[in-house]
Amino acid sequence: MNISFNDLEKNKFIKIDELRHDQIPAFIRPYLKKFNFYTISYNLLVIIPFLFFIIRIIIDYINHSFDSAIISFFAFGITGAFLLIPIHELIHALAYKLVGAKTISFGSDIKNFVFFAAADKFVADYKDFQIIALAPVVTITFISIIILFFISGTLVWSFIGLITVHSMFSGGDFGLLSYFHENRDKEMVTYDDVQNKISYFYSKENF
C-alpha cells in the first residue's frame, strides 16, 4: 500500500489493535476458531492429508499388509516441514518485496515456536497481506502436490507428512488472515515495528 506509517492518522486511520510478537499464538487462537474461508482452508490442508495417512494404515491392517515404512516416511515428511521453516520465511520475504516492501528482517520466538518475516514500518492493506501470508503455503503445497504425481511407493507418504505438518505450521498466517477477514468491513491496514516487536492494525475512522 502506497502510504507511510507516519501518514496513517493524517489519512483518517485510527489504531484498533496492537500485537506483541510474543503474544501471536494467544492472539490468533480465537480467530482460528472462526468459520470463514481461511479457517476452513487451514483445517482442510491439515486434516485431509492426515486422513489419507490414517485411512491407508487402517486399510493395510485390515488386509494384513501393513508396512511400518509408511510411518517412517511420514515422519521424514514431518522432519522436512521443520527444515522448510527458513524457506517458508524466505517466501514471505519475497512476497513482501512483491507488494513493495524495501527492507525485510527475520525474527523468532523459540519459546512459542513462532518464526516470522517482517518489513519494518511497511504499511500493508488486506490485499497485500493476503499475498504475503498465503505465498508460502500455496507455493510449498503446490510444489509438493506436483512432486506427488512423479513419485510412488512409500516416498509418497513423506510428502503427505510434509504437507500436513507444514500446513499446521502455517496456523499463524491463517489466523491473521482470519482476523483480517472478520474485520474486512473496516478497511484495515497493518505495519510492523521490528525494533519493539509489535504489529499495529489500523482502520478508517468512519468505521
Backbone as CSV, one residue per row, in Angstrom:
resi,resn,N_x,N_y,N_z,CA_x,CA_y,CA_z,C_x,C_y,C_z
1,MET,0.858,-1.190,0.000,0.000,0.000,0.000,0.888,1.232,0.000
2,ASN,0.588,2.171,-0.844,1.442,3.337,-1.034,1.114,4.439,-0.027
3,ILE,1.449,4.197,1.238,1.239,5.180,2.292,2.262,4.923,3.399
4,SER,2.802,5.995,3.970,3.757,5.862,5.061,3.026,5.635,6.377
5,PHE,3.655,4.894,7.277,3.023,4.678,8.586,2.849,5.999,9.335
6,ASN,3.718,6.981,9.036,3.601,8.296,9.671,2.380,9.068,9.200
7,ASP,1.848,8.678,8.040,0.724,9.412,7.452,-0.625,8.757,7.717
8,LEU,-0.651,7.684,8.459,-1.915,6.972,8.671,-2.956,7.844,9.357
9,GLU,-2.583,8.507,10.429,-3.553,9.330,11.154,-3.991,10.527,10.321
10,LYS,-3.070,11.093,9.530,-3.441,12.204,8.648,-4.446,11.760,7.592
11,ASN,-4.410,10.473,7.254,-5.344,9.922,6.270,-6.547,9.255,6.934
12,LYS,-6.827,9.672,8.159,-8.024,9.251,8.898,-8.041,7.765,9.246
13,PHE,-6.865,7.230,9.518,-6.778,5.880,10.063,-6.583,5.976,11.572
14,ILE,-7.219,5.086,12.302,-7.053,5.040,13.750,-6.585,3.650,14.166
15,LYS,-5.765,3.599,15.202,-5.252,2.314,15.684,-6.359,1.552,16.394
16,ILE,-6.551,0.287,16.006,-7.591,-0.524,16.645,-7.017,-1.723,17.395
17,ASP,-5.773,-2.089,17.075,-5.164,-3.241,17.745,-3.654,-3.142,17.665
18,GLU,-2.989,-3.737,18.631,-1.549,-3.940,18.530,-1.228,-5.340,19.040
19,LEU,-0.253,-5.941,18.409,0.068,-7.338,18.689,1.554,-7.474,18.973
20,ARG,1.878,-7.801,20.205,3.271,-8.099,20.535,3.620,-9.464,19.941
21,HIS,4.792,-9.571,19.378,5.137,-10.788,18.652,5.268,-12.013,19.548
22,ASP,5.465,-11.808,20.843,5.491,-12.958,21.746,4.090,-13.373,22.188
23,GLN,3.074,-12.659,21.681,1.691,-12.986,22.014,0.897,-13.473,20.802
24,ILE,1.604,-13.763,19.716,0.928,-14.178,18.484,0.049,-15.414,18.688
25,PRO,0.544,-16.494,19.331,-0.323,-17.677,19.491,-1.637,-17.367,20.198
26,ALA,-1.579,-16.590,21.277,-2.800,-16.257,22.020,-3.724,-15.370,21.197
27,PHE,-3.142,-14.489,20.377,-3.936,-13.569,19.565,-4.701,-14.301,18.474
28,ILE,-4.022,-15.239,17.798,-4.650,-15.888,16.641,-5.586,-17.024,17.024
29,ARG,-5.414,-17.573,18.224,-6.179,-18.764,18.610,-7.688,-18.599,18.408
30,PRO,-8.303,-17.512,18.908,-9.752,-17.380,18.709,-10.142,-17.193,17.251
31,TYR,-9.241,-16.616,16.441,-9.573,-16.395,15.032,-9.459,-17.673,14.209
32,LEU,-8.657,-18.629,14.675,-8.616,-19.930,14.005,-9.875,-20.742,14.282
33,LYS,-10.649,-20.318,15.281,-11.904,-20.999,15.608,-13.104,-20.387,14.888
34,LYS,-12.877,-19.278,14.175,-13.961,-18.670,13.404,-14.297,-19.555,12.205
35,PHE,-15.463,-19.325,11.632,-15.874,-20.098,10.452,-15.818,-19.184,9.235
36,ASN,-14.744,-19.281,8.484,-14.608,-18.483,7.267,-13.698,-19.219,6.286
37,PHE,-13.488,-18.636,5.136,-12.710,-19.281,4.081,-11.330,-19.704,4.568
38,TYR,-10.687,-18.856,5.346,-9.313,-19.127,5.762,-9.229,-20.241,6.794
39,THR,-10.135,-20.253,7.734,-10.101,-21.317,8.744,-10.507,-22.658,8.137
40,ILE,-11.460,-22.625,7.211,-11.845,-23.861,6.521,-10.664,-24.393,5.712
41,SER,-10.005,-23.503,4.965,-8.850,-23.908,4.158,-7.743,-24.477,5.032
42,TYR,-7.490,-23.817,6.144,-6.445,-24.276,7.065,-6.737,-25.685,7.569
43,ASN,-7.946,-25.894,8.031,-8.303,-27.204,8.574,-8.284,-28.291,7.511
44,LEU,-8.729,-27.966,6.306,-8.706,-28.954,5.227,-7.276,-29.332,4.851
45,LEU,-6.390,-28.331,4.800,-4.996,-28.600,4.440,-4.296,-29.482,5.467
46,VAL,-4.716,-29.379,6.709,-4.124,-30.207,7.762,-4.799,-31.573,7.845
47,ILE,-6.122,-31.574,7.807,-6.881,-32.802,8.082,-6.881,-33.775,6.913
48,ILE,-7.097,-33.282,5.685,-7.250,-34.192,4.543,-6.021,-35.071,4.319
49,PRO,-4.809,-34.514,4.209,-3.661,-35.419,4.012,-3.431,-36.357,5.190
50,PHE,-3.700,-35.871,6.412,-3.532,-36.744,7.576,-4.550,-37.880,7.549
51,LEU,-5.774,-37.590,7.096,-6.790,-38.638,6.973,-6.375,-39.693,5.954
52,PHE,-5.781,-39.260,4.836,-5.271,-40.214,3.850,-4.284,-41.173,4.510
53,PHE,-3.423,-40.612,5.333,-2.408,-41.409,6.029,-3.058,-42.424,6.970
54,ILE,-4.003,-41.969,7.779,-4.674,-42.853,8.742,-5.484,-43.932,8.029
55,ILE,-6.218,-43.529,6.980,-7.039,-44.490,6.232,-6.165,-45.565,5.587
56,ARG,-5.021,-45.141,5.044,-4.105,-46.110,4.425,-3.619,-47.126,5.459
57,ILE,-3.273,-46.669,6.644,-2.812,-47.578,7.699,-3.915,-48.564,8.086
58,ILE,-5.140,-48.051,8.229,-6.273,-48.913,8.602,-6.521,-49.981,7.536
59,ILE,-6.514,-49.549,6.271,-6.746,-50.493,5.170,-5.657,-51.566,5.142
60,ASP,-4.408,-51.141,5.325,-3.302,-52.105,5.315,-3.410,-53.098,6.463
61,TYR,-3.836,-52.621,7.616,-4.024,-53.534,8.752,-5.118,-54.547,8.456
62,ILE,-6.217,-54.051,7.886,-7.330,-54.947,7.554,-6.893,-56.009,6.550
63,ASN,-6.056,-55.599,5.601,-5.598,-56.516,4.556,-4.332,-57.283,4.948
64,HIS,-3.900,-57.097,6.190,-2.691,-57.766,6.690,-1.468,-57.452,5.830
65,SER,-1.414,-56.202,5.355,-0.284,-55.815,4.503,0.417,-54.559,5.034
66,PHE,0.263,-54.322,6.330,0.839,-53.105,6.909,2.361,-53.129,6.835
67,ASP,2.928,-52.011,6.403,4.378,-51.852,6.315,4.762,-50.640,7.167
68,SER,5.546,-50.863,8.199,5.917,-49.778,9.113,6.718,-48.674,8.424
69,ALA,7.216,-48.968,7.224,7.964,-47.950,6.479,7.092,-46.734,6.175
70,ILE,5.779,-46.953,6.067,4.864,-45.838,5.814,4.979,-44.802,6.933
71,ILE,5.002,-45.280,8.169,5.118,-44.369,9.312,6.479,-43.678,9.302
72,SER,7.519,-44.421,8.976,8.865,-43.840,8.930,8.951,-42.737,7.884
73,PHE,8.392,-42.985,6.707,8.454,-41.979,5.648,7.569,-40.775,5.965
74,PHE,6.434,-41.008,6.631,5.598,-39.891,7.079,6.391,-39.029,8.067
75,ALA,7.143,-39.690,8.948,7.979,-38.968,9.915,9.075,-38.170,9.210
76,PHE,9.611,-38.716,8.107,10.592,-37.961,7.326,9.969,-36.662,6.806
77,GLY,8.703,-36.758,6.412,7.997,-35.571,5.935,7.834,-34.531,7.028
78,ILE,7.583,-34.994,8.246,7.482,-34.078,9.384,8.815,-33.364,9.587
79,THR,9.900,-34.133,9.504,11.234,-33.535,9.609,11.452,-32.510,8.504
80,GLY,10.988,-32.854,7.302,11.110,-31.934,6.178,10.386,-30.625,6.419
81,ALA,9.232,-30.691,7.081,8.472,-29.474,7.385,9.269,-28.552,8.302
82,PHE,9.982,-29.145,9.264,10.847,-28.335,10.140,11.974,-27.693,9.332
83,LEU,12.563,-28.466,8.426,13.668,-27.948,7.617,13.214,-26.856,6.655
84,LEU,11.923,-26.856,6.336,11.384,-25.860,5.405,11.086,-24.513,6.064
85,ILE,11.207,-24.426,7.374,10.869,-23.167,8.053,11.636,-21.974,7.473
86,PRO,12.964,-22.070,7.263,13.667,-20.926,6.662,13.167,-20.589,5.259
87,ILE,12.847,-21.620,4.470,12.334,-21.380,3.116,10.960,-20.727,3.185
88,HIS,10.129,-21.188,4.122,8.807,-20.595,4.341,8.944,-19.095,4.590
89,GLU,9.858,-18.723,5.475,10.029,-17.304,5.801,10.651,-16.535,4.640
90,LEU,11.518,-17.183,3.886,12.100,-16.537,2.709,11.020,-16.227,1.677
91,ILE,10.061,-17.128,1.511,8.950,-16.879,0.579,8.106,-15.708,1.073
92,HIS,7.875,-15.629,2.390,7.206,-14.444,2.942,7.965,-13.179,2.537
93,ALA,9.292,-13.220,2.675,10.116,-12.054,2.352,9.982,-11.671,0.880
94,LEU,9.987,-12.661,0.004,9.824,-12.387,-1.427,8.451,-11.792,-1.713
95,ALA,7.434,-12.270,-0.996,6.086,-11.718,-1.160,6.032,-10.272,-0.685
96,TYR,6.716,-9.976,0.416,6.815,-8.583,0.874,7.425,-7.711,-0.216
97,LYS,8.511,-8.195,-0.818,9.157,-7.450,-1.899,8.189,-7.238,-3.064
98,LEU,7.409,-8.263,-3.364,6.464,-8.200,-4.470,5.438,-7.092,-4.278
99,VAL,5.003,-6.871,-3.031,3.983,-5.846,-2.776,4.591,-4.484,-2.444
100,GLY,5.932,-4.385,-2.514,6.541,-3.065,-2.408,7.413,-2.786,-1.207
101,ALA,7.582,-3.736,-0.302,8.431,-3.502,0.873,9.900,-3.444,0.451
102,LYS,10.652,-2.589,1.113,12.057,-2.398,0.754,13.009,-3.214,1.628
103,THR,12.791,-3.173,2.930,13.709,-3.818,3.866,12.992,-4.918,4.638
104,ILE,13.529,-6.111,4.574,12.919,-7.267,5.238,13.859,-7.766,6.331
105,SER,13.285,-8.148,7.451,14.067,-8.767,8.519,13.348,-10.028,8.989
106,PHE,14.071,-10.845,9.718,13.512,-12.109,10.193,13.633,-12.177,11.712
107,GLY,12.667,-12.834,12.321,12.683,-12.962,13.772,12.070,-14.269,14.211
108,SER,12.188,-14.542,15.494,11.616,-15.778,16.033,11.338,-15.622,17.519
109,ASP,10.429,-16.432,17.987,10.151,-16.581,19.415,10.164,-18.083,19.662
110,ILE,11.342,-18.605,19.955,11.527,-20.050,20.063,10.603,-20.653,21.113
111,LYS,10.404,-19.931,22.207,9.564,-20.438,23.293,8.167,-20.787,22.799
112,ASN,7.615,-19.943,21.928,6.268,-20.165,21.394,6.278,-20.782,20.002
113,PHE,7.476,-21.186,19.527,7.646,-21.764,18.198,7.033,-20.848,17.128
114,VAL,7.428,-19.581,17.183,6.961,-18.585,16.228,8.160,-18.078,15.430
115,PHE,8.027,-18.091,14.112,9.049,-17.567,13.214,8.354,-16.604,12.258
116,PHE,9.022,-15.521,11.906,8.341,-14.556,11.047,9.325,-13.727,10.232
117,ALA,8.816,-13.251,9.104,9.493,-12.236,8.305,8.712,-10.947,8.497
118,ALA,9.406,-9.830,8.583,8.737,-8.551,8.815,9.389,-7.469,7.967
119,ALA,8.580,-6.506,7.553,9.064,-5.346,6.806,8.816,-4.123,7.681
120,ASP,9.876,-3.620,8.277,9.742,-2.556,9.271,9.027,-1.331,8.709
121,LYS,7.929,-0.972,9.366,7.140,0.230,9.076,6.471,0.202,7.694
122,PHE,6.487,-0.949,7.026,5.803,-1.051,5.729,4.317,-1.270,5.961
123,VAL,3.493,-0.403,5.382,2.043,-0.487,5.570,1.441,-1.416,4.516
124,ALA,0.769,-2.452,4.979,0.125,-3.423,4.087,-1.378,-3.412,4.313
125,ASP,-2.134,-3.377,3.224,-3.584,-3.492,3.356,-3.982,-4.971,3.257
126,TYR,-5.268,-5.223,3.261,-5.769,-6.608,3.258,-5.267,-7.376,2.038
127,LYS,-5.326,-6.738,0.870,-4.893,-7.411,-0.354,-3.407,-7.759,-0.285
128,ASP,-2.595,-6.791,0.161,-1.164,-7.052,0.318,-0.927,-8.202,1.286
129,PHE,-1.650,-8.172,2.400,-1.425,-9.177,3.437,-1.836,-10.566,2.966
130,GLN,-2.866,-10.650,2.141,-3.249,-11.946,1.580,-2.088,-12.558,0.796
131,ILE,-1.444,-11.737,-0.020,-0.310,-12.213,-0.821,0.839,-12.642,0.082
132,ILE,1.158,-11.796,1.063,2.268,-12.073,1.979,2.021,-13.350,2.774
133,ALA,0.821,-13.485,3.319,0.519,-14.610,4.213,0.355,-15.932,3.473
134,LEU,-0.252,-15.895,2.289,-0.557,-17.140,1.583,0.587,-17.659,0.720
135,ALA,1.537,-16.805,0.390,2.594,-17.199,-0.548,3.316,-18.490,-0.151
136,PRO,3.758,-18.651,1.104,4.496,-19.888,1.426,3.654,-21.155,1.354
137,VAL,2.473,-21.136,1.957,1.673,-22.365,1.994,1.188,-22.735,0.598
138,VAL,0.842,-21.757,-0.218,0.410,-22.046,-1.590,1.579,-22.599,-2.399
139,THR,2.729,-21.957,-2.307,3.899,-22.380,-3.082,4.365,-23.779,-2.690
140,ILE,4.550,-24.001,-1.407,5.089,-25.286,-0.938,4.091,-26.420,-1.139
141,THR,2.810,-26.151,-0.892,1.797,-27.189,-1.108,1.678,-27.531,-2.587
142,PHE,1.678,-26.515,-3.435,1.566,-26.740,-4.884,2.740,-27.574,-5.396
143,ILE,3.951,-27.211,-5.016,5.132,-27.957,-5.460,5.090,-29.395,-4.943
144,SER,4.669,-29.569,-3.696,4.586,-30.919,-3.122,3.583,-31.783,-3.872
145,ILE,2.441,-31.201,-4.222,1.420,-31.955,-4.960,1.931,-32.334,-6.346
146,ILE,2.634,-31.417,-7.012,3.215,-31.726,-8.323,4.193,-32.894,-8.200
147,ILE,5.037,-32.856,-7.179,6.007,-33.940,-6.967,5.301,-35.276,-6.753
148,LEU,4.162,-35.250,-6.068,3.419,-36.489,-5.803,3.021,-37.210,-7.088
149,PHE,2.856,-36.464,-8.179,2.486,-37.082,-9.456,3.658,-37.831,-10.091
150,PHE,4.870,-37.592,-9.597,6.051,-38.174,-10.231,6.777,-39.181,-9.346
151,ILE,6.210,-39.479,-8.191,6.838,-40.460,-7.310,5.828,-41.546,-6.955
152,SER,6.313,-42.594,-6.358,5.424,-43.693,-5.973,5.988,-44.392,-4.743
153,GLY,5.258,-45.379,-4.263,5.715,-46.154,-3.119,5.643,-45.364,-1.818
154,THR,6.434,-45.799,-0.860,6.375,-45.191,0.472,6.873,-43.749,0.492
155,LEU,7.641,-43.342,-0.521,8.119,-41.959,-0.580,6.959,-40.968,-0.634
156,VAL,5.839,-41.405,-1.189,4.645,-40.553,-1.255,4.281,-40.036,0.130
157,TRP,4.447,-40.896,1.127,3.997,-40.529,2.470,4.888,-39.484,3.126
158,SER,6.099,-39.339,2.627,6.940,-38.242,3.111,6.333,-36.900,2.729
159,PHE,5.847,-36.815,1.502,5.257,-35.548,1.058,3.874,-35.327,1.656
160,ILE,3.154,-36.413,1.928,1.884,-36.274,2.648,2.150,-35.722,4.052
161,GLY,3.174,-36.255,4.709,3.545,-35.759,6.032,4.006,-34.317,5.988
162,LEU,4.776,-33.984,4.956,5.264,-32.612,4.815,4.112,-31.635,4.639
163,ILE,3.163,-31.964,3.754,2.014,-31.085,3.521,1.210,-30.908,4.804
164,THR,0.987,-32.010,5.512,0.199,-31.955,6.747,0.825,-31.019,7.770
165,VAL,2.095,-31.242,8.060,2.741,-30.505,9.150,3.097,-29.084,8.727
166,HIS,3.518,-28.897,7.483,3.787,-27.529,7.029,2.514,-26.693,7.071
167,SER,1.399,-27.280,6.677,0.117,-26.563,6.760,-0.206,-26.216,8.209
168,MET,0.030,-27.160,9.112,-0.214,-26.903,10.530,0.672,-25.766,11.037
169,PHE,1.933,-25.751,10.602,2.858,-24.690,10.996,2.433,-23.322,10.452
170,SER,1.567,-23.314,9.442,1.105,-22.059,8.839,-0.094,-21.475,9.574
171,GLY,-0.397,-22.004,10.746,-1.548,-21.532,11.511,-1.509,-20.048,11.806
172,GLY,-0.315,-19.512,12.044,-0.207,-18.079,12.303,-0.656,-17.249,11.123
173,ASP,-0.259,-17.671,9.922,-0.667,-16.961,8.708,-2.180,-17.006,8.532
174,PHE,-2.755,-18.184,8.696,-4.203,-18.324,8.526,-4.970,-17.621,9.643
175,GLY,-4.417,-17.630,10.853,-5.078,-16.938,11.952,-5.154,-15.441,11.723
176,LEU,-4.064,-14.853,11.221,-4.064,-13.416,10.942,-4.951,-13.084,9.746
177,LEU,-4.986,-13.970,8.762,-5.904,-13.767,7.639,-7.348,-13.826,8.108
178,SER,-7.637,-14.726,9.028,-8.980,-14.805,9.602,-9.316,-13.523,10.352
179,TYR,-8.332,-12.967,11.061,-8.518,-11.692,11.765,-8.875,-10.586,10.771
180,PHE,-8.121,-10.498,9.678,-8.425,-9.504,8.645,-9.819,-9.731,8.079
181,HIS,-10.139,-10.999,7.818,-11.442,-11.311,7.227,-12.583,-10.906,8.155
182,GLU,-12.446,-11.187,9.426,-13.503,-10.853,10.382,-13.668,-9.345,10.539
183,ASN,-12.643,-8.590,10.137,-12.700,-7.126,10.203,-12.668,-6.502,8.808
184,ARG,-13.128,-7.253,7.815,-12.991,-6.833,6.425,-13.787,-5.577,6.084
185,ASP,-14.769,-5.216,6.905,-15.571,-4.019,6.635,-14.906,-2.752,7.158
186,LYS,-13.723,-2.867,7.750,-13.092,-1.721,8.405,-11.955,-1.087,7.605
187,GLU,-11.706,-1.558,6.398,-10.601,-1.050,5.574,-9.303,-1.029,6.390
188,MET,-8.910,-2.204,6.858,-7.766,-2.322,7.753,-6.430,-2.307,7.029
189,VAL,-5.423,-1.790,7.733,-4.032,-1.873,7.291,-3.190,-2.279,8.503
190,THR,-1.981,-2.733,8.233,-1.094,-3.147,9.322,0.345,-2.791,8.991
191,TYR,1.146,-2.610,10.023,2.589,-2.487,9.823,3.310,-3.034,11.052
192,ASP,4.576,-3.403,10.855,5.394,-3.969,11.927,6.394,-2.942,12.447
193,ASP,6.532,-2.895,13.749,7.616,-2.156,14.400,8.631,-3.211,14.832
194,VAL,9.625,-3.419,13.988,10.569,-4.519,14.201,11.363,-4.342,15.487
195,GLN,11.810,-3.123,15.761,12.633,-2.883,16.943,11.901,-3.246,18.231
196,ASN,10.625,-2.873,18.308,9.843,-3.135,19.515,9.049,-4.439,19.448
197,LYS,9.154,-5.141,18.310,8.493,-6.436,18.117,6.978,-6.341,18.337
198,ILE,6.386,-5.369,17.640,4.943,-5.144,17.729,4.378,-4.941,16.325
199,SER,3.214,-5.509,16.063,2.465,-5.225,14.834,1.263,-4.367,15.197
200,TYR,1.023,-3.347,14.384,-0.098,-2.439,14.623,-1.147,-2.620,13.537
201,PHE,-2.403,-2.465,13.928,-3.524,-2.583,12.997,-4.359,-1.310,13.074
202,TYR,-4.636,-0.750,11.913,-5.392,0.496,11.820,-6.613,0.296,10.929
203,SER,-7.623,1.129,11.139,-8.780,1.140,10.241,-9.208,2.577,10.006
204,LYS,-10.006,2.797,8.981,-10.508,4.132,8.669,-11.416,4.636,9.789
205,GLU,-11.316,5.920,10.108,-12.090,6.495,11.205,-13.586,6.343,11.025
206,ASN,-14.061,6.432,9.772,-15.505,6.391,9.546,-16.110,5.034,9.856
207,PHE,-15.245,4.032,10.158,-15.765,2.724,10.537,-15.838,2.625,12.049
